[in-house]
Amino acid sequence: QQIKDNTEDFDSEQEAEIYLQMSFEHEPKSISIPLLKVRKGPK
């Protein structure tokens, strides 16, 4: 949860990276990779 709070300070790109790592812990890479792509798009 601490990382999640810090994410707010980070940039969209950084946030995606953190989100990607968190997803790795609970879900496979297949789910994390597309998530980062979608996050980078709207930016």
mmCIF file of the N, C-alpha and C atoms, coordinates in Angstrom:
data_MODEL
# 
_entry.id   MODEL 
# 
loop_
_atom_site.group_PDB 
_atom_site.id 
_atom_site.type_symbol 
_atom_site.label_atom_id 
_atom_site.label_alt_id 
_atom_site.label_comp_id 
_atom_site.label_asym_id 
_atom_site.label_entity_id 
_atom_site.label_seq_id 
_atom_site.pdbx_PDB_ins_code 
_atom_site.Cartn_x 
_atom_site.Cartn_y 
_atom_site.Cartn_z 
_atom_site.occupancy 
_atom_site.B_iso_or_equiv 
_atom_site.pdbx_formal_charge 
_atom_site.auth_seq_id 
_atom_site.auth_comp_id 
_atom_site.auth_asym_id 
_atom_site.auth_atom_id 
_atom_site.pdbx_PDB_model_num 
ATOM 1   N N  . GLN A 1 1  ? 0.842  -1.207  0.000   1.00 0.00 ? 1  GLN A N  1 
ATOM 2   C CA . GLN A 1 1  ? 0.000  0.000   0.000   1.00 0.00 ? 1  GLN A CA 1 
ATOM 3   C C  . GLN A 1 1  ? 0.877  1.256   0.000   1.00 0.00 ? 1  GLN A C  1 
ATOM 4   N N  . GLN A 1 2  ? 2.013  1.202   0.657   1.00 0.00 ? 2  GLN A N  1 
ATOM 5   C CA . GLN A 1 2  ? 2.908  2.365   0.701   1.00 0.00 ? 2  GLN A CA 1 
ATOM 6   C C  . GLN A 1 2  ? 3.283  2.798   -0.719  1.00 0.00 ? 2  GLN A C  1 
ATOM 7   N N  . ILE A 1 3  ? 3.629  1.832   -1.532  1.00 0.00 ? 3  ILE A N  1 
ATOM 8   C CA . ILE A 1 3  ? 4.026  2.145   -2.916  1.00 0.00 ? 3  ILE A CA 1 
ATOM 9   C C  . ILE A 1 3  ? 2.881  2.834   -3.644  1.00 0.00 ? 3  ILE A C  1 
ATOM 10  N N  . LYS A 1 4  ? 1.677  2.372   -3.382  1.00 0.00 ? 4  LYS A N  1 
ATOM 11  C CA . LYS A 1 4  ? 0.504  2.943   -4.072  1.00 0.00 ? 4  LYS A CA 1 
ATOM 12  C C  . LYS A 1 4  ? 0.428  4.446   -3.779  1.00 0.00 ? 4  LYS A C  1 
ATOM 13  N N  . ASP A 1 5  ? 0.648  4.837   -2.546  1.00 0.00 ? 5  ASP A N  1 
ATOM 14  C CA . ASP A 1 5  ? 0.588  6.257   -2.177  1.00 0.00 ? 5  ASP A CA 1 
ATOM 15  C C  . ASP A 1 5  ? 1.680  7.032   -2.914  1.00 0.00 ? 5  ASP A C  1 
ATOM 16  N N  . ASN A 1 6  ? 2.866  6.459   -2.957  1.00 0.00 ? 6  ASN A N  1 
ATOM 17  C CA . ASN A 1 6  ? 3.987  7.118   -3.633  1.00 0.00 ? 6  ASN A CA 1 
ATOM 18  C C  . ASN A 1 6  ? 3.712  7.267   -5.125  1.00 0.00 ? 6  ASN A C  1 
ATOM 19  N N  . THR A 1 7  ? 2.944  6.364   -5.651  1.00 0.00 ? 7  THR A N  1 
ATOM 20  C CA . THR A 1 7  ? 2.663  6.394   -7.094  1.00 0.00 ? 7  THR A CA 1 
ATOM 21  C C  . THR A 1 7  ? 2.040  7.731   -7.481  1.00 0.00 ? 7  THR A C  1 
ATOM 22  N N  . GLU A 1 8  ? 1.252  8.290   -6.609  1.00 0.00 ? 8  GLU A N  1 
ATOM 23  C CA . GLU A 1 8  ? 0.570  9.555   -6.936  1.00 0.00 ? 8  GLU A CA 1 
ATOM 24  C C  . GLU A 1 8  ? 1.593  10.637  -7.288  1.00 0.00 ? 8  GLU A C  1 
ATOM 25  N N  . ASP A 1 9  ? 2.727  10.598  -6.636  1.00 0.00 ? 9  ASP A N  1 
ATOM 26  C CA . ASP A 1 9  ? 3.766  11.598  -6.888  1.00 0.00 ? 9  ASP A CA 1 
ATOM 27  C C  . ASP A 1 9  ? 4.498  11.307  -8.203  1.00 0.00 ? 9  ASP A C  1 
ATOM 28  N N  . PHE A 1 10 ? 4.497  10.054  -8.597  1.00 0.00 ? 10 PHE A N  1 
ATOM 29  C CA . PHE A 1 10 ? 5.230  9.659   -9.799  1.00 0.00 ? 10 PHE A CA 1 
ATOM 30  C C  . PHE A 1 10 ? 4.490  10.070  -11.068 1.00 0.00 ? 10 PHE A C  1 
ATOM 31  N N  . ASP A 1 11 ? 5.217  10.058  -12.173 1.00 0.00 ? 11 ASP A N  1 
ATOM 32  C CA . ASP A 1 11 ? 4.589  10.403  -13.459 1.00 0.00 ? 11 ASP A CA 1 
ATOM 33  C C  . ASP A 1 11 ? 3.774  9.224   -13.988 1.00 0.00 ? 11 ASP A C  1 
ATOM 34  N N  . SER A 1 12 ? 2.984  9.471   -14.988 1.00 0.00 ? 12 SER A N  1 
ATOM 35  C CA . SER A 1 12 ? 2.160  8.402   -15.573 1.00 0.00 ? 12 SER A CA 1 
ATOM 36  C C  . SER A 1 12 ? 3.049  7.219   -15.955 1.00 0.00 ? 12 SER A C  1 
ATOM 37  N N  . GLU A 1 13 ? 4.173  7.506   -16.556 1.00 0.00 ? 13 GLU A N  1 
ATOM 38  C CA . GLU A 1 13 ? 5.075  6.423   -16.975 1.00 0.00 ? 13 GLU A CA 1 
ATOM 39  C C  . GLU A 1 13 ? 5.573  5.654   -15.759 1.00 0.00 ? 13 GLU A C  1 
ATOM 40  N N  . GLN A 1 14 ? 5.987  6.377   -14.733 1.00 0.00 ? 14 GLN A N  1 
ATOM 41  C CA . GLN A 1 14 ? 6.484  5.736   -13.518 1.00 0.00 ? 14 GLN A CA 1 
ATOM 42  C C  . GLN A 1 14 ? 5.366  4.929   -12.880 1.00 0.00 ? 14 GLN A C  1 
ATOM 43  N N  . GLU A 1 15 ? 4.182  5.512   -12.817 1.00 0.00 ? 15 GLU A N  1 
ATOM 44  C CA . GLU A 1 15 ? 3.041  4.825   -12.207 1.00 0.00 ? 15 GLU A CA 1 
ATOM 45  C C  . GLU A 1 15 ? 2.820  3.477   -12.888 1.00 0.00 ? 15 GLU A C  1 
ATOM 46  N N  . ALA A 1 16 ? 2.890  3.494   -14.201 1.00 0.00 ? 16 ALA A N  1 
ATOM 47  C CA . ALA A 1 16 ? 2.689  2.260   -14.967 1.00 0.00 ? 16 ALA A CA 1 
ATOM 48  C C  . ALA A 1 16 ? 3.736  1.231   -14.551 1.00 0.00 ? 16 ALA A C  1 
ATOM 49  N N  . GLU A 1 17 ? 4.967  1.682   -14.359 1.00 0.00 ? 17 GLU A N  1 
ATOM 50  C CA . GLU A 1 17 ? 6.031  0.753   -13.981 1.00 0.00 ? 17 GLU A CA 1 
ATOM 51  C C  . GLU A 1 17 ? 5.724  0.120   -12.630 1.00 0.00 ? 17 GLU A C  1 
ATOM 52  N N  . ILE A 1 18 ? 5.306  0.935   -11.678 1.00 0.00 ? 18 ILE A N  1 
ATOM 53  C CA . ILE A 1 18 ? 4.982  0.426   -10.343 1.00 0.00 ? 18 ILE A CA 1 
ATOM 54  C C  . ILE A 1 18 ? 3.813  -0.550  -10.441 1.00 0.00 ? 18 ILE A C  1 
ATOM 55  N N  . TYR A 1 19 ? 2.795  -0.143  -11.177 1.00 0.00 ? 19 TYR A N  1 
ATOM 56  C CA . TYR A 1 19 ? 1.607  -0.991  -11.347 1.00 0.00 ? 19 TYR A CA 1 
ATOM 57  C C  . TYR A 1 19 ? 2.016  -2.325  -11.951 1.00 0.00 ? 19 TYR A C  1 
ATOM 58  N N  . LEU A 1 20 ? 2.948  -2.257  -12.905 1.00 0.00 ? 20 LEU A N  1 
ATOM 59  C CA . LEU A 1 20 ? 3.411  -3.464  -13.578 1.00 0.00 ? 20 LEU A CA 1 
ATOM 60  C C  . LEU A 1 20 ? 4.038  -4.413  -12.556 1.00 0.00 ? 20 LEU A C  1 
ATOM 61  N N  . GLN A 1 21 ? 4.901  -3.884  -11.697 1.00 0.00 ? 21 GLN A N  1 
ATOM 62  C CA . GLN A 1 21 ? 5.565  -4.713  -10.690 1.00 0.00 ? 21 GLN A CA 1 
ATOM 63  C C  . GLN A 1 21 ? 4.542  -5.318  -9.732  1.00 0.00 ? 21 GLN A C  1 
ATOM 64  N N  . MET A 1 22 ? 3.585  -4.521  -9.288  1.00 0.00 ? 22 MET A N  1 
ATOM 65  C CA . MET A 1 22 ? 2.572  -5.008  -8.353  1.00 0.00 ? 22 MET A CA 1 
ATOM 66  C C  . MET A 1 22 ? 1.768  -6.134  -9.007  1.00 0.00 ? 22 MET A C  1 
ATOM 67  N N  . SER A 1 23 ? 1.466  -5.992  -10.275 1.00 0.00 ? 23 SER A N  1 
ATOM 68  C CA . SER A 1 23 ? 0.685  -7.013  -10.985 1.00 0.00 ? 23 SER A CA 1 
ATOM 69  C C  . SER A 1 23 ? 1.486  -8.314  -11.061 1.00 0.00 ? 23 SER A C  1 
ATOM 70  N N  . PHE A 1 24 ? 2.786  -8.190  -11.251 1.00 0.00 ? 24 PHE A N  1 
ATOM 71  C CA . PHE A 1 24 ? 3.630  -9.383  -11.342 1.00 0.00 ? 24 PHE A CA 1 
ATOM 72  C C  . PHE A 1 24 ? 3.431  -10.267 -10.122 1.00 0.00 ? 24 PHE A C  1 
ATOM 73  N N  . GLU A 1 25 ? 3.296  -9.642  -8.958  1.00 0.00 ? 25 GLU A N  1 
ATOM 74  C CA . GLU A 1 25 ? 3.165  -10.407 -7.711  1.00 0.00 ? 25 GLU A CA 1 
ATOM 75  C C  . GLU A 1 25 ? 1.879  -11.234 -7.702  1.00 0.00 ? 25 GLU A C  1 
ATOM 76  N N  . HIS A 1 26 ? 0.811  -10.673 -8.247  1.00 0.00 ? 26 HIS A N  1 
ATOM 77  C CA . HIS A 1 26 ? -0.486 -11.362 -8.179  1.00 0.00 ? 26 HIS A CA 1 
ATOM 78  C C  . HIS A 1 26 ? -0.876 -11.999 -9.512  1.00 0.00 ? 26 HIS A C  1 
ATOM 79  N N  . GLU A 1 27 ? -0.418 -11.407 -10.604 1.00 0.00 ? 27 GLU A N  1 
ATOM 80  C CA . GLU A 1 27 ? -0.827 -11.936 -11.913 1.00 0.00 ? 27 GLU A CA 1 
ATOM 81  C C  . GLU A 1 27 ? 0.370  -12.094 -12.845 1.00 0.00 ? 27 GLU A C  1 
ATOM 82  N N  . PRO A 1 28 ? 0.194  -12.837 -13.914 1.00 0.00 ? 28 PRO A N  1 
ATOM 83  C CA . PRO A 1 28 ? 1.272  -13.102 -14.877 1.00 0.00 ? 28 PRO A CA 1 
ATOM 84  C C  . PRO A 1 28 ? 1.672  -11.853 -15.653 1.00 0.00 ? 28 PRO A C  1 
ATOM 85  N N  . LYS A 1 29 ? 2.778  -11.968 -16.376 1.00 0.00 ? 29 LYS A N  1 
ATOM 86  C CA . LYS A 1 29 ? 3.256  -10.818 -17.155 1.00 0.00 ? 29 LYS A CA 1 
ATOM 87  C C  . LYS A 1 29 ? 2.238  -10.437 -18.233 1.00 0.00 ? 29 LYS A C  1 
ATOM 88  N N  . SER A 1 30 ? 1.594  -11.413 -18.797 1.00 0.00 ? 30 SER A N  1 
ATOM 89  C CA . SER A 1 30 ? 0.635  -11.156 -19.888 1.00 0.00 ? 30 SER A CA 1 
ATOM 90  C C  . SER A 1 30 ? -0.335 -10.048 -19.492 1.00 0.00 ? 30 SER A C  1 
ATOM 91  N N  . ILE A 1 31 ? -0.735 -10.026 -18.224 1.00 0.00 ? 31 ILE A N  1 
ATOM 92  C CA . ILE A 1 31 ? -1.717 -9.024  -17.785 1.00 0.00 ? 31 ILE A CA 1 
ATOM 93  C C  . ILE A 1 31 ? -1.019 -7.675  -17.562 1.00 0.00 ? 31 ILE A C  1 
ATOM 94  N N  . SER A 1 32 ? 0.204  -7.707  -17.057 1.00 0.00 ? 32 SER A N  1 
ATOM 95  C CA . SER A 1 32 ? 0.901  -6.463  -16.719 1.00 0.00 ? 32 SER A CA 1 
ATOM 96  C C  . SER A 1 32 ? 1.332  -5.701  -17.971 1.00 0.00 ? 32 SER A C  1 
ATOM 97  N N  . ILE A 1 33 ? 1.868  -6.394  -18.951 1.00 0.00 ? 33 ILE A N  1 
ATOM 98  C CA . ILE A 1 33 ? 2.371  -5.724  -20.163 1.00 0.00 ? 33 ILE A CA 1 
ATOM 99  C C  . ILE A 1 33 ? 1.272  -4.886  -20.830 1.00 0.00 ? 33 ILE A C  1 
ATOM 100 N N  . PRO A 1 34 ? 0.109  -5.458  -21.129 1.00 0.00 ? 34 PRO A N  1 
ATOM 101 C CA . PRO A 1 34 ? -0.969 -4.687  -21.769 1.00 0.00 ? 34 PRO A CA 1 
ATOM 102 C C  . PRO A 1 34 ? -1.406 -3.518  -20.898 1.00 0.00 ? 34 PRO A C  1 
ATOM 103 N N  . LEU A 1 35 ? -1.358 -3.691  -19.602 1.00 0.00 ? 35 LEU A N  1 
ATOM 104 C CA . LEU A 1 35 ? -1.785 -2.630  -18.689 1.00 0.00 ? 35 LEU A CA 1 
ATOM 105 C C  . LEU A 1 35 ? -0.890 -1.406  -18.889 1.00 0.00 ? 35 LEU A C  1 
ATOM 106 N N  . LEU A 1 36 ? 0.410  -1.636  -18.992 1.00 0.00 ? 36 LEU A N  1 
ATOM 107 C CA . LEU A 1 36 ? 1.348  -0.525  -19.155 1.00 0.00 ? 36 LEU A CA 1 
ATOM 108 C C  . LEU A 1 36 ? 1.095  0.174   -20.491 1.00 0.00 ? 36 LEU A C  1 
ATOM 109 N N  . LYS A 1 37 ? 0.825  -0.600  -21.513 1.00 0.00 ? 37 LYS A N  1 
ATOM 110 C CA . LYS A 1 37 ? 0.579  -0.023  -22.850 1.00 0.00 ? 37 LYS A CA 1 
ATOM 111 C C  . LYS A 1 37 ? -0.644 0.893   -22.792 1.00 0.00 ? 37 LYS A C  1 
ATOM 112 N N  . VAL A 1 38 ? -1.678 0.443   -22.132 1.00 0.00 ? 38 VAL A N  1 
ATOM 113 C CA . VAL A 1 38 ? -2.914 1.239   -22.051 1.00 0.00 ? 38 VAL A CA 1 
ATOM 114 C C  . VAL A 1 38 ? -2.657 2.518   -21.256 1.00 0.00 ? 38 VAL A C  1 
ATOM 115 N N  . ARG A 1 39 ? -1.854 2.417   -20.204 1.00 0.00 ? 39 ARG A N  1 
ATOM 116 C CA . ARG A 1 39 ? -1.581 3.591   -19.358 1.00 0.00 ? 39 ARG A CA 1 
ATOM 117 C C  . ARG A 1 39 ? -0.763 4.620   -20.147 1.00 0.00 ? 39 ARG A C  1 
ATOM 118 N N  . LYS A 1 40 ? 0.153  4.139   -20.933 1.00 0.00 ? 40 LYS A N  1 
ATOM 119 C CA . LYS A 1 40 ? 1.015  5.060   -21.700 1.00 0.00 ? 40 LYS A CA 1 
ATOM 120 C C  . LYS A 1 40 ? 0.229  5.739   -22.820 1.00 0.00 ? 40 LYS A C  1 
ATOM 121 N N  . GLY A 1 41 ? -0.815 5.099   -23.284 1.00 0.00 ? 41 GLY A N  1 
ATOM 122 C CA . GLY A 1 41 ? -1.600 5.644   -24.398 1.00 0.00 ? 41 GLY A CA 1 
ATOM 123 C C  . GLY A 1 41 ? -2.239 6.988   -24.060 1.00 0.00 ? 41 GLY A C  1 
ATOM 124 N N  . PRO A 1 42 ? -3.109 7.032   -23.068 1.00 0.00 ? 42 PRO A N  1 
ATOM 125 C CA . PRO A 1 42 ? -3.843 8.267   -22.736 1.00 0.00 ? 42 PRO A CA 1 
ATOM 126 C C  . PRO A 1 42 ? -2.917 9.426   -22.412 1.00 0.00 ? 42 PRO A C  1 
ATOM 127 N N  . LYS A 1 43 ? -1.732 9.132   -21.906 1.00 0.00 ? 43 LYS A N  1 
ATOM 128 C CA . LYS A 1 43 ? -0.789 10.206  -21.533 1.00 0.00 ? 43 LYS A CA 1 
ATOM 129 C C  . LYS A 1 43 ? -0.528 11.057  -22.756 1.00 0.00 ? 43 LYS A C  1 
# 
